[in-house]
Amino acid sequence: MTTHTTGTRDEWLTARLALLDEEKELTRRSDELSRRRQELPWVRIDKEYRFDTDEGSASLADLFRGRSQLLVYHFMFGPDYTAGCPSCSAIADGFDGFAVHLANHDVTLGAVSRAPLAKLQAYRQRMGWRFPWASSFGGDFNADFSVGFTAQQQRDGGIAYNYRSEPPMHDASPREPLAGATVREWQLLGSAPPVAQIAAMTGTDVATYTRERPGVSAFVLEDGVVYHTYSAYARGLDALWGMYQWLDRAPRGRNEHGVWWRRHDEYAR
């Protein structure tokens, strides 16, 4: 028998209308935040970044593919990974389908990762994705946009992610070594530490796995000049993780007990 509150249709409607007022307020607040994102100052990019793509070597301007706006998903796939991050993969499952719509609205949506291009191409083929995916292997792009770090930075406490600094590895949680404050705060329930579970799914340990971080960055190309306009990380990506938006509307919500998601080809059929 359910322990959840039950009621009549009239009681449900009364509660629903009260919630609707709050949802409308959240929508208005979200619209305001979107406007403020667009009002952020643009920062000119003068550094010559190079990427490996399906079409060959490319500049940051080339990643726009003839459009004036570029959204880059910083996909966690480091040089030592044997497969892409399963969490990033779930996010990519969502945006792969609508990237074509953005492309027809003057916005290129693609991913950038540090792994060599051959690894990215093989994994994209496995997942059946179509979005453009560029390799920043050997370059500074990931480091400059705070999504790629070194072992030295982990040891020395030199990681600044999501606009705050993380402690050195000897200050990290003993259950999640080298994970840092941001990851330690992500507490899912499970028999094994969640970050260690996900790291194993990429064929790495926690240290190697967390040298990559997720994020999204936005750029605009105007008069031949590329400008950086916006970046978000960690829970700032929550709204882009489509499956959670659906779960938040399901009767039991996210209802999480450990790392429950897998790559879409790894579920039992």
C-alpha positions as CSV (number, residue, x, y, z in Angstrom):
1,M,0.0,0.0,0.0
2,T,1.3,3.5,-0.9
3,T,2.4,5.8,1.9
4,H,2.2,8.8,-0.3
5,T,-0.6,11.4,0.2
6,T,-3.7,10.5,-1.8
7,G,-6.8,12.7,-2.4
8,T,-9.7,13.5,-4.6
9,R,-9.4,15.1,-8.0
10,D,-10.6,18.4,-6.6
11,E,-7.8,18.3,-3.9
12,W,-5.3,17.4,-6.6
13,L,-6.4,20.3,-8.8
14,T,-6.2,22.8,-5.9
15,A,-2.6,21.6,-5.1
16,R,-1.7,21.6,-8.8
17,L,-2.9,25.2,-9.3
18,A,-0.8,26.3,-6.4
19,L,2.2,24.6,-7.8
20,L,1.5,26.1,-11.2
21,D,1.9,29.6,-9.8
22,E,5.4,28.6,-8.5
23,E,6.3,26.9,-11.9
24,K,5.3,30.1,-13.7
25,E,7.5,32.2,-11.4
26,L,10.4,29.8,-12.0
27,T,9.8,30.2,-15.8
28,R,9.9,34.0,-15.5
29,R,13.1,33.8,-13.4
30,S,14.6,31.4,-15.9
31,D,13.8,33.9,-18.7
32,E,15.5,36.6,-16.8
33,L,18.6,34.5,-16.2
34,S,18.7,33.8,-20.0
35,R,18.6,37.5,-20.7
36,R,21.4,38.1,-18.3
37,R,23.5,35.4,-19.9
38,Q,23.2,37.1,-23.2
39,E,24.2,40.4,-21.6
40,L,27.6,39.1,-20.3
41,P,30.5,40.9,-21.9
42,W,32.1,39.1,-24.9
43,V,35.8,38.2,-24.5
44,R,37.9,38.2,-27.7
45,I,39.8,35.0,-28.4
46,D,43.2,35.8,-29.9
47,K,44.9,32.5,-29.1
48,E,45.3,30.1,-32.1
49,Y,43.7,26.9,-31.0
50,R,43.9,23.9,-33.3
51,F,41.7,20.9,-33.3
52,D,41.6,17.5,-35.2
53,T,38.2,17.0,-36.8
54,D,36.7,14.6,-39.4
55,E,37.6,17.2,-42.1
56,G,41.2,17.7,-40.9
57,S,43.0,20.3,-38.8
58,A,40.7,23.1,-37.8
59,S,40.8,26.4,-35.9
60,L,38.2,27.5,-33.4
61,A,36.6,29.6,-36.1
62,D,36.3,26.5,-38.3
63,L,34.3,24.7,-35.6
64,F,31.5,27.2,-36.3
65,R,30.9,25.5,-39.7
66,G,29.8,28.7,-41.4
67,R,27.4,29.7,-38.6
68,S,27.8,32.7,-36.3
69,Q,27.2,30.9,-33.0
70,L,29.0,27.8,-31.5
71,L,28.1,25.8,-28.4
72,V,30.8,23.4,-27.2
73,Y,30.0,20.6,-24.9
74,H,33.2,19.7,-23.0
75,F,32.8,15.9,-23.2
76,M,34.9,14.0,-20.6
77,F,37.0,11.7,-22.7
78,G,40.7,11.9,-21.8
79,P,43.6,10.5,-23.7
80,D,43.8,7.6,-21.3
81,Y,40.1,6.7,-21.3
82,T,39.1,3.5,-23.1
83,A,35.5,4.8,-23.5
84,G,33.7,8.1,-23.0
85,C,32.3,9.2,-19.6
86,P,28.8,7.5,-19.3
87,S,27.3,10.6,-17.8
88,C,28.5,12.8,-20.7
89,S,27.3,10.0,-23.0
90,A,23.8,10.3,-21.5
91,I,23.8,14.1,-22.1
92,A,25.1,13.5,-25.6
93,D,22.2,11.1,-26.3
94,G,19.9,14.0,-25.7
95,F,21.6,16.7,-27.8
96,D,22.5,14.5,-30.7
97,G,18.9,14.5,-31.9
98,F,18.3,18.2,-31.8
99,A,21.8,19.4,-33.0
100,V,20.4,19.5,-36.5
101,H,17.6,21.9,-35.5
102,L,20.2,24.3,-33.9
103,A,22.3,24.0,-37.1
104,N,19.3,25.3,-39.0
105,H,19.0,28.2,-36.5
106,D,22.6,29.6,-37.0
107,V,24.0,27.6,-34.0
108,T,26.6,24.8,-34.3
109,L,26.5,22.4,-31.4
110,G,29.4,20.0,-31.0
111,A,31.7,18.4,-28.5
112,V,35.4,18.8,-27.8
113,S,37.5,16.3,-25.9
114,R,41.2,15.7,-25.2
115,A,41.3,12.1,-26.5
116,P,42.9,11.6,-29.9
117,L,40.4,11.9,-32.8
118,A,40.5,8.2,-33.7
119,K,39.2,7.3,-30.2
120,L,36.4,9.8,-30.5
121,Q,35.4,8.6,-34.0
122,A,35.3,5.0,-32.9
123,Y,33.2,5.8,-29.8
124,R,30.8,8.1,-31.8
125,Q,30.3,5.2,-34.3
126,R,29.6,2.8,-31.4
127,M,27.0,5.2,-29.9
128,G,25.5,6.1,-33.3
129,W,25.9,9.8,-32.8
130,R,26.0,12.4,-35.6
131,F,27.1,15.7,-33.9
132,P,30.5,17.1,-34.8
133,W,33.2,16.1,-32.3
134,A,36.7,17.6,-32.3
135,S,39.9,16.5,-30.5
136,S,41.9,19.1,-28.6
137,F,44.7,16.5,-28.0
138,G,48.0,18.2,-27.3
139,G,46.5,21.7,-27.1
140,D,45.5,24.2,-24.4
141,F,41.8,24.5,-25.1
142,N,40.6,22.3,-22.3
143,A,43.0,23.8,-19.8
144,D,42.1,27.3,-20.8
145,F,38.4,26.6,-20.4
146,S,38.9,24.9,-17.0
147,V,37.9,21.4,-18.0
148,G,41.3,19.7,-18.3
149,F,43.9,19.4,-15.6
150,T,47.2,17.8,-14.9
151,A,48.4,15.3,-12.2
152,Q,50.6,18.1,-10.8
153,Q,47.6,20.4,-10.4
154,Q,45.8,17.6,-8.5
155,R,48.7,17.1,-6.2
156,D,49.3,20.8,-5.6
157,G,45.7,21.9,-5.3
158,G,45.9,23.9,-8.5
159,I,42.5,22.9,-9.9
160,A,40.0,25.7,-10.3
161,Y,36.7,24.2,-11.5
162,N,33.2,25.7,-11.5
163,Y,34.7,29.0,-10.5
164,R,36.3,27.8,-7.2
165,S,39.5,26.1,-6.1
166,E,39.7,22.5,-5.1
167,P,42.0,21.1,-2.3
168,P,45.2,19.1,-3.1
169,M,44.9,15.4,-3.3
170,H,46.0,14.7,0.2
171,D,43.1,16.8,1.5
172,A,40.5,14.9,-0.6
173,S,38.1,12.4,0.8
174,P,39.7,9.0,1.5
175,R,36.8,7.3,-0.2
176,E,37.3,9.5,-3.3
177,P,41.0,10.2,-3.6
178,L,41.9,13.1,-5.8
179,A,38.2,13.8,-6.5
180,G,38.3,17.3,-5.0
181,A,35.6,19.3,-3.3
182,T,33.2,19.5,-6.2
183,V,33.1,15.8,-6.7
184,R,33.0,15.0,-3.0
185,E,29.8,17.0,-2.7
186,W,28.1,14.9,-5.3
187,Q,26.8,12.2,-3.0
188,L,24.9,9.4,-4.5
189,L,24.1,6.3,-2.3
190,G,25.7,3.1,-3.3
191,S,28.0,0.3,-2.2
192,A,31.0,1.8,-3.9
193,P,32.0,5.5,-4.2
194,P,30.2,6.9,-7.3
195,V,33.1,8.6,-8.9
196,A,35.2,5.4,-8.6
197,Q,32.3,3.4,-10.3
198,I,32.1,5.9,-13.2
199,A,35.9,6.0,-13.5
200,A,36.0,2.2,-13.9
201,M,33.4,2.6,-16.7
202,T,35.9,4.7,-18.6
203,G,38.8,2.2,-18.0
204,T,40.6,4.5,-15.6
205,D,41.1,5.3,-11.9
206,V,39.6,8.2,-10.0
207,A,42.7,10.4,-10.5
208,T,42.8,10.0,-14.2
209,Y,39.1,10.2,-14.6
210,T,38.8,13.5,-12.7
211,R,41.5,15.2,-14.6
212,E,38.7,15.8,-17.2
213,R,35.6,17.7,-16.2
214,P,32.3,18.4,-17.9
215,G,31.1,21.8,-19.1
216,V,29.6,23.9,-21.8
217,S,31.0,27.0,-23.5
218,A,29.4,29.4,-25.9
219,F,31.2,31.5,-28.6
220,V,30.2,34.0,-31.3
221,L,31.9,34.8,-34.6
222,E,31.5,38.4,-35.7
223,D,33.5,40.2,-38.4
224,G,36.0,37.3,-38.4
225,V,36.7,37.5,-34.7
226,V,35.7,34.8,-32.2
227,Y,34.5,35.8,-28.8
228,H,33.8,33.7,-25.7
229,T,30.4,34.5,-24.2
230,Y,29.5,32.0,-21.6
231,S,30.6,28.8,-19.7
232,A,28.9,26.6,-17.2
233,Y,30.0,23.5,-15.2
234,A,28.9,20.9,-12.7
235,R,25.3,21.4,-11.7
236,G,25.2,24.3,-14.1
237,L,24.7,21.6,-16.7
238,D,21.8,20.0,-15.0
239,A,19.2,21.5,-17.3
240,L,21.1,20.2,-20.3
241,W,20.9,16.6,-19.0
242,G,17.6,15.8,-20.7
243,M,16.8,12.6,-18.8
244,Y,16.8,14.4,-15.5
245,Q,14.2,16.9,-16.8
246,W,11.9,14.0,-17.5
247,L,12.6,12.3,-14.1
248,D,11.9,15.5,-12.3
249,R,8.3,15.2,-13.6
250,A,8.0,11.4,-12.9
251,P,6.0,10.3,-9.8
252,R,9.2,9.3,-7.8
253,G,11.5,11.9,-9.2
254,R,15.2,11.1,-9.6
255,N,14.9,8.3,-7.0
256,E,18.6,7.6,-7.1
257,H,20.5,4.8,-5.3
258,G,24.0,4.7,-6.6
259,V,25.1,5.0,-10.2
260,W,22.1,3.6,-12.0
261,W,22.6,4.9,-15.6
262,R,24.7,3.1,-18.2
263,R,25.6,3.8,-21.8
264,H,22.6,3.2,-24.0
265,D,24.1,0.0,-25.5
266,E,24.9,-1.5,-22.1
267,Y,21.4,-2.0,-20.7
268,A,20.0,-5.5,-20.6
269,R,17.6,-5.9,-23.5
